[in-house]
Amino acid sequence: MKSKIVALSQNEEFTSLLKKKKISNKYISIFFGKLPTKNANKLNISFSVKKKIANAVKRNKVKRRLRSIFNEAVKHDSINLKNSYLVVSHRAMLNNDFKNIKETIFQDLNKILK
C-alpha cells in the first residue's frame, strides 16, 4: 500500500516551517514542525531541489528517490505523521548510492522521533 503524500501548497506553510526545527546531513536538510491546518493522518511533505544542482531530469530523479525513501519511512513507522516536513536536497544526492542516502536519512528521521 502506497502512502498518500500531501504536498505543502501555501507560501505561509513554507515560511512557518523554515522558522521551526531543522536537521541536516550532507544529502538533505529537513525542516519540520506542526502545522495546525494540515491533516495528521497523511504525510504532509514537500521536496525542494534547486535549479543550480542539475537539469530537470536529474532534479526529478532526486525527487523520486526522496519520495521512495519517505514512503518507506511511513511503512516502517519511523516518521511522525503529526509533523509537516520540508526537505531541501543538496548536490551530494546526485553522485551517491541510493542505499547510503537511505541509511543516512533514516538515521536523521530516528533523531526526529526521539
Number of C-alpha atoms within 10 A of each C-alpha: 5 9 13 12 14 14 14 17 11 8 8 10 17 16 10 14 20 16 11 11 13 16 14 15 14 13 18 23 18 22 22 23 17 17 16 11 7 16 14 15 9 17 23 23 21 19 18 15 19 13 9 9 15 14 10 12 8 14 20 13 13 22 19 12 15 22 16 13 18 21 19 17 19 17 12 9 12 18 19 18 17 17 21 26 27 22 20 17 24 19 17 12 22 16 7 11 9 14 9 11 19 18 12 14 22 17 12 17 18 14 11 17 10 5
